[in-house]
Amino acid sequence: MVLSLIGSGGKTTLLFSLAARLRALGKRVLITTTTHLQTPQALHAHGRTLPFFEERYCALSGEPSQILRQLDRDGLC
């Protein structure tokens, strides 16, 4: 399945909320963007958190082998 989110406001929240639901169903989830995401630190500064929204999932080189290792290990990349 491929899901595309467009528009302004709320995409990061929706993206990670959907990822959490899919992971709860045992699915492997790969998230990518053509722009930027709100950072975990910025969300925490405003008293907000999102499931799975951690640096370890958000800072990859784009190297296919690294992505596959992360998906194998955590089911989320």
C-alpha positions in Angstrom: 0.0 0.0 0.0 1.2 3.5 -0.8 -0.4 6.5 1.0 0.3 10.1 0.1 -0.4 13.0 2.4 -0.6 16.5 1.0 -1.7 19.9 2.3 -0.7 22.1 5.2 -0.9 21.3 8.9 -1.3 17.9 10.6 0.6 15.7 8.2 3.3 14.7 10.7 0.7 13.8 13.3 -1.4 11.8 10.8 1.7 10.1 9.3 3.0 8.8 12.7 -0.5 8.0 14.0 -1.1 5.8 10.9 2.3 4.2 11.3 1.5 3.3 14.9 -1.8 1.7 13.8 -0.1 -0.3 11.0 2.6 -1.5 13.3 -0.1 -2.6 15.8 -1.4 -4.8 13.0 2.1 -6.3 12.4 2.8 -4.4 9.2 6.2 -3.0 8.3 6.1 0.7 7.6 8.4 2.9 5.6 7.9 6.6 5.9 9.4 9.1 3.5 8.9 12.7 2.6 9.8 15.2 -0.1 9.9 18.0 2.4 10.6 18.2 6.1 8.9 16.8 9.1 8.3 18.5 12.4 11.1 17.4 14.6 10.5 15.3 17.8 12.2 18.1 19.8 9.9 20.7 18.5 6.9 18.6 19.3 8.2 17.9 22.8 8.8 21.7 23.3 5.1 22.2 22.7 4.1 19.4 25.0 3.2 17.0 22.2 4.4 13.5 21.5 3.7 11.0 18.7 4.0 7.2 18.8 7.3 6.0 17.1 8.4 9.6 16.4 12.0 9.3 17.6 15.3 10.2 16.1 16.3 6.6 15.5 13.5 6.4 12.9 14.0 9.7 11.3 17.7 10.1 10.4 18.6 7.7 7.7 21.2 8.0 4.9 18.8 6.6 2.3 21.1 3.6 1.8 18.9 0.6 0.9 20.8 -1.8 3.2 20.3 0.5 6.2 16.6 0.9 5.5 16.2 -2.9 5.2 18.1 -3.5 8.4 15.9 -0.9 10.3 12.7 -2.5 8.9 13.9 -6.0 9.9 14.8 -4.8 13.4 11.9 -2.4 14.2 9.3 -2.8 11.5 9.4 1.0 11.0 11.8 3.2 9.1 
